[in-house]
Amino acid sequence: MPSLRMPRILRPAALAGLALLASACADVRYLAHVTRGQLAIARAREPLDAVIAAPATDARLAARLRLARDARMFAARRLGLPDNRSFTTYVDLHRPFVVWNVFAAPRYSVEPVLHCFPIAGCVPYRGYFDEAAANAEAEQLRAAQNDVFVGGVAAYSTLGWFADPILSSMLRWDDDELAGTIFHELAHQRVYVRDDTTFNESFATFVQREGLREWRAARALPEPDAHDRARDAAFVRLVLDLRERLRTLYAGLHDAGELEKAKQREFEDFRERYRVWRDGQGGAGQDAADRGRDAFVAAPLNNASLLPFGLYDEWVPAFAALFAQCGARWPDFHRRVRDLAAQPPALRREALTGLAAAHGVSR
């Protein structure tokens, strides 16, 4: 089964299933796979400065790596993010993605099949450094009556346990996405909560967005395009609405034959709603983001393909409100985020809901 490139709004998925994070009772073959994959990346790292200075380095590659180096320094000096060896090296992967993530959900449920690790906690996907291995896992999950989605990932975090490099897969993005990804992944090293993917990704996404705004201002560039972000957010709302429609459907019907027909009708109705929305935005094919959304909607859809949506931005308004409460001071903001992270899940969610309401977003 071929994997699909995730739309821009789903990049990057934060964690691969690294050997460091794997459970002691995890599948031995999987443990061996991720160990080999991580070690291969570690062995291939080259210092950024050396690659940039090498006469054989292409001028465009050197320029992108200089930008990545500058973004990492900005993250440490201006955004309060870790100043360590992460993103001080480069790896040419010789493949389009570093990891392929496998998402699964039961055929008539929108709840994910979770994979739990002692450090990372439970996450709704399993990462593979090899596409064939990811597809083999997908086939096994499908045989167990699950819907499955495989998505290629250009960057991931080891939560500071390894010195994460700049990967060649990251360099296909524009300058904003490259710098923003560095901010995003370093944010995971600053604060990470077991078993709360949405908290972790929303925090990192806020740091990415606000960091990018400050980064562009420091370089005398205009604000990031608010129209692009609004279109991304509107598309996410369409997908989340579909997921809630399916949740209601699965709770109300019990005949498998009727469920399957109704499920497919929901997907077709979603495609029609998407076409109406897209045409209202000026049609398809305007840029890579539009083409990515079109490709995602046109591909076979199932419960699992909807799972990544909402992981990255549900609590972004809450973190924006918290940042404003801190007077836009990064040290104070990071302290408050750590305080939130230390709270029990129910209290943390209650606090985030209150912050989101203060930002004008109801939950």
C-alpha positions, 0 to 999 in steps of 0.5 A: 500500500503506498503511503500518502504525504500529509498535508502541510497542516499535519507536518511534522508529526513529533515522535517516531517510535524510537528504541529509547522510548519503546516498552520493554515488552514491545515487539522485538522486531520493532525494537530492533528496527527503530534501534537500527534506524536511529543509530543509522541517523546518528552515524550519518550526522555531519557538523553543519559548519563543516557541510556549509564550508565544504567546497563540494556543497551546493550553494543552495544547500549551504544557504538553507543550512545557514538559515537553519543554523540561524533559526536554531540560534534564534530559538535559544536566544530569543524563544527560551528553547534548549541550547544544545547539540540538536540541529547543529548537524546535517543528515542526507537521508537519500529518501523523501521521508525520515519516518512513516507513521502508521495510524489505526482505528477500529472500522466503526470508531474514530478512537485511535489504536494507541501505542504506549511507551515508558517515556513518551506515554501513549501516542496514536501512531507507530513510527517506522524508518522504512516505508516497507516496514510501515506498510507491513504493519499497516497490513497486519492492522488492516487484517485485524479489522482496523482502518489504517493510514500511513503518512510520510514524516519529514521531521521528528523529535527524540525529546532531547535524548539524542542530538536531532539533526537537520534532515534533508527531508526538511529542506524541501520546505520553504524558509518559514516551514524550515525555521518553524519546524526547528522551533516546534521540535525544540519546544518538545524538548522544553515541555513534554507530557506523557499521554497528552499528545494534543497538549504537546502538539498544541504547545509546540505549534504555538511556539512555532507560530509565535516564534516564526512571527518574531523570527520574521520581524527580526529579519525585517520581513512582513507577518506570516500570511494570515490568509494561508493559516485561516484556510488551513484552520478552515480545512481542519474544521471541515475534517473535525466536523466529519469526525464528529458526524462519524462518531455520532453515526457509530454510536447510533447504528449497530447493523454492520451493513448499514454502518458501512453504507452510512460511513461511505455516504459521510465521506462522499458528503464530506467531499462535496462540502470540501468542493463547495468550500474550496471553490468559495476560496477561489478553486484548487491548484493555487499552491502546494497547500491547495494541492495537498488538500485536494490530494488528501480529500481525493484519496481513499478516506477512513477513520484512521486518516482523520486521526492526525487532525486536531492533534496540532492545534486544539489548544493553540488559542489557550497557549496564545492567551497564556502568552499574553497573560505573561506579557509575551515574555518567554521565560514566564510563559515556559514556567506557566506551561511547565506548571500546566504540564504538572497538573492532573489531566482533568485539571489541566484540561479545565485550565486550558478550556478557561484560557481558550475562553479568555482568547474567545474560543469556546470548548 
